[in-house]
Amino acid sequence: MPYDELLAWVDYFNQRPVGWREDDRTYKLLQAQGVKEKPHSIFASLAAMKKLADEKVKDGMISTKNLQASVLFNKIAGAKDGEKIKFD
């Protein structure tokens, strides 16, 4: 495996830790049973994903303005009564 590919895999697993889906499913079951804790406070894999998402929001990589400029949003807004959709 080339070094660049290895770095890409390391980055991938930093963004999506092994077992995050199982932790997310388990959290949803706990939530249905009345647990009020945030998922990132219970599971380390979900905490790592939240930290990365928070960094992307802070760096301006993710915002609602990106959604509003998307083709999908424009199609939804152009649908019947779509002008009622607000994201503010």
Phi and psi in degrees as GROMACS dihedral restraints (atoms count N, CA, C in turn):
[ dihedral_restraints ]
;  ai    aj    ak    al  type     phi  dphi    fc
    3     4     5     6     1   -67.1    20    10
    4     5     6     7     1   154.9    20    10
    6     7     8     9     1   -60.0    20    10
    7     8     9    10     1   -39.7    20    10
    9    10    11    12     1   -62.1    20    10
   10    11    12    13     1   -38.8    20    10
   12    13    14    15     1   -67.7    20    10
   13    14    15    16     1   -39.8    20    10
   15    16    17    18     1   -59.4    20    10
   16    17    18    19     1   -44.4    20    10
   18    19    20    21     1   -63.2    20    10
   19    20    21    22     1   -36.8    20    10
   21    22    23    24     1   -64.7    20    10
   22    23    24    25     1   -39.3    20    10
   24    25    26    27     1   -68.1    20    10
   25    26    27    28     1   -39.4    20    10
   27    28    29    30     1   -61.2    20    10
   28    29    30    31     1   -44.9    20    10
   30    31    32    33     1   -62.0    20    10
   31    32    33    34     1   -41.8    20    10
   33    34    35    36     1   -60.3    20    10
   34    35    36    37     1   -46.8    20    10
   36    37    38    39     1   -74.2    20    10
   37    38    39    40     1   -19.5    20    10
   39    40    41    42     1   -72.5    20    10
   40    41    42    43     1   -34.4    20    10
   42    43    44    45     1   -78.7    20    10
   43    44    45    46     1   -35.7    20    10
   45    46    47    48     1  -129.2    20    10
   46    47    48    49     1    83.2    20    10
   48    49    50    51     1   -59.8    20    10
   49    50    51    52     1   149.7    20    10
   51    52    53    54     1   -59.3    20    10
   52    53    54    55     1   131.1    20    10
   54    55    56    57     1    89.5    20    10
   55    56    57    58     1     5.1    20    10
   57    58    59    60     1   -65.3    20    10
   58    59    60    61     1   -34.2    20    10
   60    61    62    63     1   -66.6    20    10
   61    62    63    64     1   -41.6    20    10
   63    64    65    66     1   -64.2    20    10
   64    65    66    67     1   -40.5    20    10
   66    67    68    69     1   -64.3    20    10
   67    68    69    70     1   -40.1    20    10
   69    70    71    72     1   -64.5    20    10
   70    71    72    73     1   -43.6    20    10
   72    73    74    75     1   -62.3    20    10
   73    74    75    76     1   -43.5    20    10
   75    76    77    78     1   -63.2    20    10
   76    77    78    79     1   -40.7    20    10
   78    79    80    81     1   -62.0    20    10
   79    80    81    82     1   -40.8    20    10
   81    82    83    84     1   -64.0    20    10
   82    83    84    85     1   -36.2    20    10
   84    85    86    87     1   -66.9    20    10
   85    86    87    88     1   -42.2    20    10
   87    88    89    90     1   -63.3    20    10
   88    89    90    91     1   -40.3    20    10
   90    91    92    93     1   -62.7    20    10
   91    92    93    94     1   -38.7    20    10
   93    94    95    96     1   -66.1    20    10
   94    95    96    97     1   -24.5    20    10
   96    97    98    99     1   -90.4    20    10
   97    98    99   100     1     1.5    20    10
   99   100   101   102     1   106.8    20    10
  100   101   102   103     1     6.1    20    10
  102   103   104   105     1   -69.5    20    10
  103   104   105   106     1   130.1    20    10
  105   106   107   108     1   -99.9    20    10
  106   107   108   109     1    -7.9    20    10
  108   109   110   111     1   -63.2    20    10
  109   110   111   112     1   153.7    20    10
  111   112   113   114     1   -77.1    20    10
  112   113   114   115     1   147.6    20    10
  114   115   116   117     1   -60.9    20    10
  115   116   117   118     1   -34.8    20    10
  117   118   119   120     1   -72.8    20    10
  118   119   120   121     1   -16.2    20    10
  120   121   122   123     1   -85.8    20    10
  121   122   123   124     1   -14.7    20    10
  123   124   125   126     1   -99.6    20    10
  124   125   126   127     1   -42.5    20    10
  126   127   128   129     1  -115.5    20    10
  127   128   129   130     1   128.4    20    10
  129   130   131   132     1   -65.1    20    10
  130   131   132   133     1   -36.0    20    10
  132   133   134   135     1   -65.7    20    10
  133   134   135   136     1   -39.0    20    10
  135   136   137   138     1   -74.2    20    10
  136   137   138   139     1   -28.7    20    10
  138   139   140   141     1   -67.0    20    10
  139   140   141   142     1   -39.5    20    10
  141   142   143   144     1   -65.0    20    10
  142   143   144   145     1   -39.8    20    10
  144   145   146   147     1   -68.0    20    10
  145   146   147   148     1   -38.9    20    10
  147   148   149   150     1   -66.0    20    10
  148   149   150   151     1   -40.6    20    10
  150   151   152   153     1   -60.1    20    10
  151   152   153   154     1   -43.8    20    10
  153   154   155   156     1   -65.1    20    10
  154   155   156   157     1   -42.7    20    10
  156   157   158   159     1   -64.0    20    10
  157   158   159   160     1   -40.6    20    10
  159   160   161   162     1   -62.9    20    10
  160   161   162   163     1   -38.5    20    10
  162   163   164   165     1   -64.7    20    10
  163   164   165   166     1   -39.3    20    10
  165   166   167   168     1   -66.8    20    10
  166   167   168   169     1   -38.4    20    10
  168   169   170   171     1   -66.3    20    10
  169   170   171   172     1   -43.5    20    10
  171   172   173   174     1   -62.2    20    10
  172   173   174   175     1   -39.2    20    10
  174   175   176   177     1   -80.0    20    10
  175   176   177   178     1    -3.7    20    10
  177   178   179   180     1    82.0    20    10
  178   179   180   181     1    14.4    20    10
  180   181   182   183     1   -77.8    20    10
  181   182   183   184     1   -24.6    20    10
  183   184   185   186     1  -126.3    20    10
  184   185   186   187     1   131.4    20    10
  186   187   188   189     1  -159.1    20    10
  187   188   189   190     1   164.2    20    10
  189   190   191   192     1   -72.2    20    10
  190   191   192   193     1   -22.0    20    10
  192   193   194   195     1   -63.9    20    10
  193   194   195   196     1   -33.5    20    10
  195   196   197   198     1   -62.3    20    10
  196   197   198   199     1   -40.4    20    10
  198   199   200   201     1   -65.2    20    10
  199   200   201   202     1   -44.5    20    10
  201   202   203   204     1   -65.2    20    10
  202   203   204   205     1   -24.8    20    10
  204   205   206   207     1   -88.7    20    10
  205   206   207   208     1    -3.8    20    10
  207   208   209   210     1   -77.1    20    10
  208   209   210   211     1   158.2    20    10
  210   211   212   213     1   -64.2    20    10
  211   212   213   214     1   -41.6    20    10
  213   214   215   216     1   -61.0    20    10
  214   215   216   217     1   -45.5    20    10
  216   217   218   219     1   -61.2    20    10
  217   218   219   220     1   -41.9    20    10
  219   220   221   222     1   -64.6    20    10
  220   221   222   223     1   -35.7    20    10
  222   223   224   225     1   -68.0    20    10
  223   224   225   226     1   -40.9    20    10
  225   226   227   228     1   -65.6    20    10
  226   227   228   229     1   -45.3    20    10
  228   229   230   231     1   -65.1    20    10
  229   230   231   232     1   -29.2    20    10
  231   232   233   234     1   -83.0    20    10
  232   233   234   235     1    -7.0    20    10
  234   235   236   237     1   -72.8    20    10
  235   236   237   238     1   171.6    20    10
  237   238   239   240     1   -55.3    20    10
  238   239   240   241     1   126.7    20    10
  240   241   242   243     1    61.2    20    10
  241   242   243   244     1    22.3    20    10
  243   244   245   246     1   -69.6    20    10
  244   245   246   247     1   -17.5    20    10
  246   247   248   249     1   -68.3    20    10
  247   248   249   250     1   -11.3    20    10
  249   250   251   252     1   -80.5    20    10
  250   251   252   253     1    -7.7    20    10
  252   253   254   255     1   -75.4    20    10
  253   254   255   256     1   124.1    20    10
  255   256   257   258     1  -126.3    20    10
  256   257   258   259     1   141.6    20    10
  258   259   260   261     1  -120.2    20    10
  259   260   261   262     1    16.1    20    10
